[in-house]
């Protein structure tokens, strides 16, 4: 009987020992587990909202084909995505057909000018001749009048002849005046017609010269060239404009975004929209430039949600953060993120977000103490995507960034 009691007692002690060992394993982790640790940091803590988005330029200038220029065919283009300065050539069209038209119009202009000069010269000669004939007619009339005045001292027959001669001289003078007026008006009309032809030919030459000058499209501002889709072959076959394409006058070929107006357009979740206001400081980071952080300011928030292009479709608000000093490396279309600073906490204690775990429904961190990792409950005051502001630990305390129980023993 005593032996059974002794065995039962030993069994109870063994069970208690196993339970105690399990409890010890629950509250501490053996030092054999080597875990990465970080110290609790004290300093300014930023409460932020992070949004994904892409760079866009608020101001964009279009590259358009010239108006009133037929047969536009692209023969040269600046490389897509290349930087250009204001006034530099971006697109050139084939000018051969227009040059041929200008040569024809120039020849027509020279011919019209020659015809005008000839008509003016002929008009001057005819006018001089008519004036001479008019002067002779006036002289004959004066002589006839003198002969008539002698009628009292000459015979009656001679007097009648003198009066007839005077009448003929008057008629001739009238005819000569009418001829002078007619020839002068005819010459003026011919010259005016030839001047109109000359002016039209000159306008045609000027038009052709203007068309040739517009065959080279220049950049209106500094920026980066971005060519648009050419839908002339249908939506299914649309491709960016390229050398050899025929384009319609006035077609929009591309865009040059003003890099000084670069903004990050971010997608804002509904739960975060109410915390944001225009003017909040924002920090932008680009995926392809992870080592650089750009200072920005929130300049616009959309009042309504917008549908995205992703699948499945979703709706979100839009926020625009203007970059204060854009880097030449930044280009429209680059993806990245923006962290909108909601508030700042001075002298806050913080740890990386991955160092805070949940145990029994409460936030805990694993403190490194004497070669072991002990779970310690903390109070989380605020969070951002990278860190958590906490209470309950002194500055410099080492905490694990991985949960010990998940490490092999």
C-alpha positions in Angstrom: 0.0 0.0 0.0 2.8 2.4 0.9 4.5 1.5 -2.4 1.4 2.5 -4.4 1.3 5.9 -2.5 5.0 6.4 -3.2 4.5 5.7 -6.9 1.4 8.0 -7.1 3.3 10.8 -5.4 6.2 10.4 -7.9 3.7 10.5 -10.8 2.2 13.8 -9.5 5.6 15.3 -9.1 6.6 14.3 -12.6 3.4 15.9 -13.9 4.0 19.1 -12.0 7.5 19.2 -13.3 6.4 18.7 -16.9 3.8 21.5 -16.4 6.3 23.8 -14.9 8.7 23.2 -17.8 5.8 23.9 -20.3 5.0 27.1 -18.5 8.6 28.1 -18.6 8.7 27.4 -22.3 5.5 29.5 -22.7 7.0 32.6 -21.0 10.6 32.4 -22.2 12.5 31.2 -25.2 15.8 29.5 -24.9 18.9 31.4 -26.0 19.6 28.7 -28.5 17.2 30.7 -30.8 19.2 33.4 -32.5 16.8 36.2 -33.5 17.3 39.6 -35.1 16.8 42.4 -32.7 16.4 46.2 -32.7 16.5 48.7 -29.9 13.5 50.8 -28.9 14.0 54.2 -30.4 13.1 57.5 -28.8 12.4 60.5 -31.0 9.9 62.1 -33.4 7.3 59.7 -34.6 5.4 60.4 -37.8 1.8 59.3 -38.1 1.3 58.8 -41.8 -1.0 57.3 -44.5 0.7 55.5 -47.3 -0.8 55.5 -50.9 0.4 53.9 -54.1 0.3 56.0 -57.2 2.2 57.3 -60.2 3.9 60.6 -61.3 1.9 62.9 -63.6 2.5 66.4 -64.8 -0.3 69.0 -64.0 0.7 70.9 -67.2 1.1 69.2 -70.5 1.6 70.8 -73.9 0.4 69.0 -77.0 2.5 68.3 -80.1 0.2 68.8 -83.1 0.5 68.4 -86.9 0.3 71.8 -88.8 -3.1 73.0 -90.0 -3.8 73.7 -93.7 -0.9 71.5 -94.9 -1.8 68.6 -97.2 0.0 65.3 -97.6 1.7 65.2 -94.2 4.1 62.2 -93.9 6.5 61.9 -90.9 10.2 61.6 -92.0 11.9 62.2 -88.6 11.0 62.1 -84.9 12.8 62.8 -81.7 13.2 59.6 -79.7 10.3 58.8 -77.4 11.1 59.7 -73.8 14.0 61.9 -74.8 14.4 65.3 -73.1 14.0 68.3 -75.4 14.5 72.1 -74.9 12.0 74.7 -76.0 12.5 75.5 -79.7 14.2 72.2 -80.6 12.7 70.1 -83.4 10.5 67.3 -82.4 8.8 66.1 -85.6 9.7 66.7 -89.3 7.4 66.1 -92.2 8.3 65.4 -95.9 8.4 68.8 -97.6 9.1 67.6 -101.2 5.5 68.0 -102.4 5.1 71.4 -100.9 8.5 72.5 -102.2 7.3 71.5 -105.7 4.2 73.6 -105.2 6.2 76.5 -104.1 8.4 76.3 -107.2 5.3 76.3 -109.4 3.8 79.2 -107.5 7.1 81.1 -107.6 7.2 80.7 -111.4 3.6 81.9 -111.6 4.5 84.9 -109.5 7.5 85.8 -111.7 5.2 85.5 -114.8 2.5 87.7 -113.2 5.1 90.3 -112.2 6.5 90.3 -115.8 3.0 90.7 -117.3 2.2 93.5 -114.9 5.4 95.4 -115.8 4.6 95.0 -119.5 1.1 96.2 -119.1 2.2 99.2 -117.1 4.8 100.1 -119.8 2.3 99.7 -122.6 -0.2 101.8 -120.7 2.3 104.6 -120.2 3.2 104.5 -124.0 -0.5 104.6 -125.0 -1.1 107.4 -122.6 1.7 109.5 -124.0 0.5 108.8 -127.6 -3.0 109.8 -126.7 -1.8 113.0 -125.1 0.2 113.9 -128.2 -2.8 113.3 -130.4 -5.0 115.3 -128.0 -2.5 118.1 -128.1 -2.5 118.1 -131.9 -6.3 118.1 -132.0 -6.4 121.1 -129.7 -3.8 122.9 -131.9 -5.9 122.2 -135.0 -9.0 123.5 -133.3 -7.2 126.7 -132.3 -6.0 127.2 -135.9 -9.6 126.6 -137.2 -10.9 129.2 -134.8 -8.3 131.7 -136.1 -9.4 131.0 -139.7 -13.0 131.5 -138.8 -12.2 134.8 -137.2 -10.9 136.0 -140.6 -14.3 135.4 -142.2 -15.1 139.2 -142.4 -12.1 139.9 -144.5 -12.2 136.8 -146.7 -14.7 135.6 -149.2 -18.0 134.0 -148.0 -16.9 130.6 -149.4 -13.7 130.6 -147.6 -15.5 131.6 -144.4 -17.8 128.6 -144.7 -14.9 126.3 -145.3 -13.2 127.6 -142.2 -16.3 127.0 -140.1 -16.6 123.5 -141.4 -12.9 122.9 -140.6 -13.5 124.2 -137.1 -16.4 121.9 -136.6 -14.3 118.9 -137.7 -11.5 120.0 -135.4 -14.0 120.2 -132.4 -15.3 116.7 -133.3 -11.8 115.3 -133.6 -10.9 116.9 -130.2 -13.9 115.3 -128.6 -13.1 111.9 -130.1 -9.5 112.2 -128.9 -10.6 113.1 -125.4 -12.9 110.1 -125.3 -10.1 107.9 -126.7 -7.7 109.1 -124.0 -10.3 108.4 -121.3 -11.1 105.0 -122.7 -7.5 103.9 -123.2 -6.6 105.2 -119.7 -9.4 103.3 -118.1 -8.7 100.1 -120.1 -5.0 100.3 -119.1 -5.9 100.9 -115.4 -8.3 97.9 -115.5 -5.7 95.6 -117.1 -3.0 96.7 -114.6 -5.4 96.2 -111.7 -6.3 92.7 -113.0 -2.6 91.8 -113.4 -1.9 93.2 -109.9 -4.6 90.9 -108.5 -3.0 88.0 -110.3 0.4 89.1 -109.0 -0.9 89.4 -105.4 -2.6 86.0 -105.6 0.6 84.4 -106.8 2.6 86.2 -104.1 0.0 84.9 -101.5 0.4 81.4 -102.9 4.2 81.6 -102.6 3.9 82.9 -99.0 1.4 80.1 -98.2 3.8 77.5 -99.6 6.7 79.0 -97.6 4.6 79.0 -94.5 3.7 75.4 -95.0 7.4 74.4 -95.5 8.3 76.3 -92.3 5.6 74.3 -90.5 6.9 71.0 -91.7 9.2 71.1 -88.7 7.3 71.0 -85.4 9.3 72.4 -82.5 9.0 71.9 -78.7 7.0 74.7 -77.1 8.5 74.0 -73.7 11.3 72.1 -72.0 10.3 68.5 -71.2 10.2 64.9 -72.3 8.6 63.7 -75.5 5.7 61.3 -75.2 4.0 60.1 -78.4 0.3 59.2 -78.5 -1.4 56.3 -80.2 -2.2 56.5 -83.9 -5.8 55.3 -84.4 -5.9 55.8 -88.2 -5.8 52.0 -88.7 -8.5 51.4 -86.0 -8.5 50.9 -82.3 -7.3 47.3 -82.5 -4.2 48.2 -84.5 -3.4 51.5 -82.7 0.3 52.1 -82.2 2.4 55.2 -81.2 3.1 57.5 -84.1 6.3 56.6 -86.0 8.4 57.6 -89.0 6.5 57.0 -92.3 3.0 57.6 -90.9 0.6 59.7 -92.8 -1.2 62.1 -90.5 -4.2 64.5 -90.8 -3.6 68.2 -90.4 -4.1 69.3 -86.8 -3.7 65.7 -85.5 -2.4 65.5 -81.9 0.9 63.5 -82.2 2.1 63.6 -78.7 2.6 65.5 -75.5 5.4 67.3 -73.6 4.8 67.3 -69.9 6.1 70.2 -67.9 8.5 68.5 -65.5 8.3 71.5 -63.2 4.7 70.6 -62.4 5.2 66.9 -61.5 2.8 65.5 -59.0 2.3 62.1 -57.4 -1.3 61.0 -58.0 -2.2 58.5 -55.3 -5.1 56.2 -54.6 -6.6 56.9 -51.2 -8.8 54.5 -49.4 -12.1 55.7 -48.0 -11.0 55.0 -44.4 -8.0 57.4 -44.8 -9.7 60.1 -46.8 -11.3 61.8 -43.8 -7.8 62.2 -42.1 -6.3 64.2 -45.0 -6.4 67.9 -45.7 -4.9 70.0 -48.4 -1.5 71.4 -47.4 -0.3 68.4 -45.4 3.4 67.6 -45.8 4.0 64.5 -47.9 7.1 62.4 -48.7 7.3 60.7 -52.1 9.5 57.7 -53.0 9.8 56.2 -56.5 10.1 52.5 -57.0 13.1 52.9 -59.4 14.8 55.4 -57.1 14.3 53.8 -53.7 17.3 55.6 -52.1 15.8 59.0 -52.6 12.9 60.6 -50.7 11.3 63.7 -52.3 9.5 66.4 -50.2 6.1 67.2 -51.4 2.8 68.9 -50.4 -0.7 67.7 -50.7 -2.3 70.1 -53.1 -5.6 68.5 -54.1 -8.1 65.8 -52.9 -10.8 64.5 -55.1 -14.3 65.0 -53.6 -15.7 61.8 -55.2 -14.3 58.3 -55.7 -13.1 57.2 -59.2 -13.1 53.8 -60.8 -9.8 52.2 -61.4 -8.6 50.2 -64.4 -7.4 47.2 -62.4 -9.3 43.9 -62.1 -11.5 43.4 -60.1 -12.5 47.0 -60.5 -12.5 49.2 -57.4 -13.2 52.8 -56.5 -11.0 55.1 -54.5 -10.3 58.8 -53.9 -7.4 60.6 -55.6 -4.8 62.7 -53.9 -2.3 64.9 -55.6 1.1 65.8 -54.0 3.2 68.4 -55.7 7.0 67.7 -55.6 8.8 70.8 -54.4 12.1 70.3 -56.2 11.7 67.7 -59.0 14.7 65.7 -59.9 15.7 65.4 -63.6 15.5 61.7 -63.2 11.8 61.9 -62.4 9.5 61.2 -65.4 5.7 61.0 -65.8 4.4 57.4 -65.5 6.9 56.3 -62.8 5.3 54.3 -60.0 5.9 54.9 -56.4 4.2 55.8 -53.1 3.5 58.8 -51.0 3.4 59.1 -47.3 1.0 61.8 -46.1 2.1 63.1 -42.6 -1.1 63.4 -40.5 0.7 64.4 -37.3 4.0 64.4 -35.4 4.6 62.9 -32.0 7.7 64.3 -30.2 9.9 62.1 -27.9 7.9 59.0 -28.8 9.1 55.5 -28.2 8.9 53.4 -31.3 9.8 50.0 -32.8 9.5 48.5 -36.3 5.9 47.3 -37.0 7.2 43.8 -37.5 8.4 43.7 -33.9 4.9 44.0 -32.5 2.9 40.7 -32.3 -0.5 39.7 -30.9 -0.7 37.3 -28.0 -4.0 36.5 -26.3 -5.6 39.4 -28.1 -3.0 41.9 -26.8 0.0 43.6 -28.5 3.3 42.2 -27.2 7.0 42.5 -28.0 9.7 39.9 -27.3 12.4 41.5 -25.1 15.9 40.1 -25.2 16.9 39.5 -21.5 19.7 37.3 -20.3 19.9 35.2 -23.4 16.1 34.7 -23.5 13.2 36.4 -25.3 10.4 37.3 -22.9 7.0 38.5 -24.2 6.1 41.9 -22.8 2.7 43.6 -23.2 2.9 47.1 -24.6 0.4 49.9 -25.4 0.4 50.9 -29.1 -0.2 54.7 -29.3 0.0 55.1 -33.1 1.1 53.3 -36.2 2.5 54.1 -39.6 3.3 51.5 -42.4 6.8 51.0 -41.0 6.8 51.7 -37.2 4.6 51.6 -34.2 4.7 54.1 -31.3 4.5 52.2 -28.0 4.4 52.6 -24.2 5.7 50.2 -21.6 9.4 49.8 -22.5 12.4 52.1 -21.9 14.5 53.5 -24.7 17.2 51.1 -25.9 15.5 47.9 -25.0 16.3 45.2 -27.5 13.2 43.5 -29.0 13.0 40.7 -31.6 11.7 41.4 -35.1 10.6 37.8 -35.5 8.3 35.8 -33.3 10.3 33.2 -31.3 7.7 30.5 -31.3 8.0 30.2 -35.0 11.8 29.5 -34.9 12.8 25.9 -34.7 14.1 24.9 -31.2 
